[in-house]
Amino acid sequence: MDYSGGVVRVRRLRLRLLLCFLLAAAVAPACRAREAQPLPVEEVPAAAGAGGPRGGARRAPVRHELSMDFYAKTCAAVDQIVGNVTAPLFRDNPAAGPAVLRLFYHDCFVEGCDASILIAPTGSNAGGPPRVERDMEENRNLPQEAFDAVEMAKAAVEKACPGVVTCADVLALAARDFVHLAGGPYYQVKKGRKDSKVSLPGKVRGSLPRANSTVDELLRVFAAKGLGAGDLVALSGAHTVGFAHCAHFVGRLYDFRGTRQPDPVMDARLVKALRMSCPFTGGSARVVVPFDVSTPFQFDHAYYANLQARLGLLGSDQALFLDARTRPLVQELAADKERFFQAFAASMDRMGSVRVKKGRKGEVRRVCSQHLH
């Protein structure tokens, strides 16, 4: 999942205006409400054919008990302290919101929510093998503004409650704040995670969804975390905000599956608009475009309406509407923003509880980019 910040702001805003103009007519029909079955947010696929563990051999990760009042006696105001940092950051740079949300995903999907993604590479490793998760290709375009935001929030917490609150909990709180600041739900964040003592680059590959993942592949990745189809669809709704680099979808514009043609599923007007900023070769390495072509800066449920109107940016996004297993879930969330908010908050809670470190298995870092020594 790509939640990159704004790096070519003028071109991004120009594209936003162009897309909104070209696609307004296409989005409107998809926004009509419809009746649907309840969203099975806790469904976990069991069979390999459904994207679950093969033969039942893989076990769901162990969950540890977290609590809302974990810091009640040691840092009771931690939510407010983090909020005092995230609010002005969002006001000055709204792109920091999706950037931090993406950082939280990339942390939790690799060995659990333990702030291992925050450990900085060492300068002595230039050109050498990866030593930390951030060295891996999947994480190299994580925007620095996301790391800076977490460090600022952590510094404020350290000033008030030194050596108490973990970076893992600060990241979870900051992600929640940015969702709410962008217009999304405010939900309670359970706390009690420890920071990992290691950052394992070898665990990254295969643990994160890819831009062109099939639904089978997505379900398999989520099932390995103890998450199901409902969680997959709800958490994918984070693409209602944020931006993707051209490299993640350029194949859909020019050479879909080796056909030398655009993806026939993608709306032709969207293809035309995207080609203006994303040439097939060269010139677009740092260009980003919004996931949500209708309301790119608002955390709402328009992402799902876009999928119904064939306006999904990534192949993995559009696949959720094309696959019979996930289409009803997309349709339900497209019809009801409050239902999406409820499902998203519940899935964030489940994802935020996966394989967290407790006790001596973790640490409490003073600086998020550095292990304790």
N, C-alpha and C positions, 0 to 999 in steps of 0.2 A: 504494500500500500504506500502510495506516495503522497505526502502532505507537505510538499516543499514550499518554502516561503516565496515571496515575490522577488525575483531577481531581474526581471526585465519589465519594470512596472509600467512603462509607457505602452509597450507592445501588449502587455497583459490587459490593461484597461481598454485599449483600442479593440482587442479581440472580444472582450466582454460585451462592449456595446454592439459590435457587429453580430455576435452570436445571438444576443438578446433580440436584436432586430430581425434577424433571419429566422429565428426559431420560435418566436412567440406563438405563431399560429400552430406550430406542431405540438407545443407543450400543452396548450389549453385543453384539447380533448382528453388528454391523459389525466387531467386533474379531477375528473368527475368521480364522485364517490361511488362505491359499489359495496354490496354486502359480501362478507367473506367469513370463513371459519376462523375461530380463535387461533392466534399465533402460538405454535408449540415452542416456546422459547427454551425449554429444557430438553428438547428432543436430541438424542445422541445417536447417530447412525451406528448400526451394529454390524452390518455386513459389508464386505469389501466392495461389492457392487454398488452399494449406496454411499461409498466414500468413507466407510468406517474402517477400523483395524482389521487386518487380514486374519481370518480364522479366529478372531477373538484373542489373539496372542498379546496385543498391546493393551496395557492397563491404563485407565485414566490416571492422571497425576494425583498425588496425595494433596488434599486441601488442609490447610491449617486454620485454626480459629483466629479470626480477626475481630475487632470490636470497634464500635463508634467512639467509646470513651477510653481508648487505650492510653491516651495522654492526659486523662482528666486530672491527675494529681501532679503531673510533671511538666505539662505544657498545654494547659486547658484552652488557650487562645490560638492554637496552631492554625486552625482553619482561617481565622480572621487575619493572622499574620501573613499567611500565604496570599490571601485575597487582597491585602493592601499592596502587594507587589504585582499581582496579575492584572488588576483593574487598570492601573495607569499604563502598563505594558500594552494591553489590548487597545487602549485608546490611542496610543501613539503608533502602534504597528499591529493592526488586526491579523496580519499573516502569521504572527507569533502563535496564535491560537491553534490552527491546524498543525503547525509545526510541532508544538508540544504534544498534541494528541497523537500524532504519528510516532513521536518518540516513545510514548507510553505503550503503544502497540508493539513496536519493535523490541521494547524491553520485555514485556510480558510473554511474547511468543517464543522467546529464547530462554529456556531454563527458568521461566517464571518471572514475576514482577519483583526484581531484586536490585534494580539500578545498575546492573552490570553493563548496560549500554552506555552509561555515563562515564565509564573509565576512559581516560584520554590515551591515545597512542603516545609512545615515547619517541622523542626526536632521534634516538639512536637506531631506530628501526627503519630508517629510510631505505626503501628498495628491498627490504628483507621480507620474510614470511609474516603473515598476520599474527599479531600478538594479543590483540583485544578485538572485541566484536566490532568496534568502529572501523577497524582496518578492512573488514570484508566489503566486497563490492556492493552487497545489498544495503549497506549502511553508509556508503561514502557520500551520498548526496543528502544525508540528513542535515538540515540547515543549522548553522551555528547559532542562530537566534534562539532555537529551541533549547540548546544546552545552556546558553547564557541566561535564559529566563529561569530555568530550574536553579542554576547557581545563585542567581539574585534572590530567589525565594528562600533557598536554603540559608544563605548568608543572613537574611532577616530573621529566620527562625533561630539560627545559632546565636544571634545577638541576644535574643530574649530567653532562649532555653538551650544553653550550650551542651552539646554532647548527648542530646536526648532523642531528637526526632531524626529518623533515617531519611536518606535521599529517596528511597523507594516510596515512602509515604508522601514526601513533598511532591514528587512527580505525579502520583495519583491525584493529589489535591489540586495541583496546577492544571492537570488535564480536565478535571471536573469544572474548575473555574472558567476555563476558556470556552468550554462547551456552553456554559450558561451565559457568559458574556456575549456570545455570538447569537443568542436567542434560543438556545436549547434548554433542556431540563436542568434544574438544580437537584442533585441527589446527594444523599449522605455517603461519605466515603469511609469505609472501615479501615482501621489502622492497625499496626503491629507488625508490619513487614520489616525484616532486617536487610541490610545491604549485603550483596554477595561479596565474598572474599576473593572471587576470581571472575574474570571475563573471558569466556571461552569462544574464540572465533570459529573453532571447528563445529560448534553447535548451531551456527547461524544458517548455513545452507540447508534447505529442506524444511526449516522451521517457520519460515515466513511465506505468506501468499505471494504469488507473482502476478504481474500485470496481465499475463495471458493464461493464467491457470484455468483449467476446466472446473466445473462444479464438482466432479469426482475428486480432483486434487484438492480443492478448497475444503470439502467435507472431511477429507483425510487429515489435512493439517489441523483443522479445528477439533476433530475427534481425538487427536493426540493430546490435546489440552483439556479434554473432558467437556468440550463445547459441541453443540449440535447445529442443525440446520437453521433453527430459529436464531441462534446467536450469530451465525454467519451472516444472515440477511440483516439483522438489526445492527450489528457492528459495521457492516459495509456502508450503512447509512452515514457514517462519519464522512463519506465522500460528498456529503451535501455542502461541505466547505473544503477549502484547500485547492492545491494545484498539482499538476503532474507535468513532468518533463516530456517533451515531444518523443524522446526515445522509447517511452513506455507504450506508445500507441501508434507510432508512425507506420508500422507495418499494416495496420488496418486502413490507412489512407491510400497506400500505393501498391502493396503487394501482399494481399491477404492470403496466407497459406500457399505462397508460391504461384498465385494466379496472375500476378502483375495487374491486378484490379483491386479496387477498394473492397472492404468488407461489405457484402450486399445487405447486411442487416443494418448497418449504420445509415442514418438519414442522409440523403445526398447533399442537403444544404449544409449539414454539419461537416461533412467531408470537405466540401468546397471552402467553408470558412476556416477550417483547421489547416488546410493546405497553404493558406496565405501566410501563416506564421511558422509552419513546420515543413520545410522542404524535405524531399526524400533523402538527400545526402548533403551534409554540411550546413553550417549556418544556423543550426537550431539547438546546439548542445546545451545552452543555458536558458533557452526559452521555456516558459511554463504557461500552461493554460488551465482554466478552472475545470474541476470535475463537473460541477453543476452549472450548466449553461444558462439557467433561468434565474437563480438567486445565489450566485457564487459566494456571497459574503454573509449569508443568513443560514443559521443552523435550523433547517426545517425538513419537511418530508418531500420536497420537490425532486430529490434524487430518484425516488422510486417512480414518480410520474415520468421523469425523463427516460427511465429504462423502458417503460411501456410505450413511449413515443420513439424508441430506437435512438435515443440521444445519449446512451452510455458512452463514456470516454474510453475506458479500458475494456478489453475483451472479457476480463474476469467480472467486471460490473455487469455488462450486458448479458453475460451467460446466466446470471441469476434469474432473469426474466424468461430466457429461452428454455431453461430446464424445467420440466414438469414438477420436479420435487420442490423447487424454490419459488416458482412463479406465483402460487397462491399467497405466499408470504409477502412477496413484493407487492401484489395487488392490494392486500389488506393494509399495509403500511402506507401505500400511496393514497389510500382513501381516508386515513385517519391520523392526523398529526399527533394527537395525544396518545394514541396507541403506539406510535413509533417512539415517542418520548419514554413511555413506560417500558417498552421492550428494550430500548437502547440502555436505559439506566440499569435494568436488571442484568443485561448481558455484560455491561461494564463492571458490575459488581462481581459476576462470576469470573470474568477474565482477570480482574484484579486480585482474585483470590487463588489463582493457580500457582502451585509450587512455590509459595513464598518461603523465605528462610526464617527460622526461629532460633532463639537461643544462641549457642556457640557456633551454629552453622553460618551465622552472619555477623555483621559488624554495624556500627553506627559511624559513618564517615562524617568528618567535619567539613571536608571539601569533596563535592560529589565526583569530581574527576580523578581523585586520588585515593588509593587504598590506604588503610591505616597501616603504619609500620612501626 
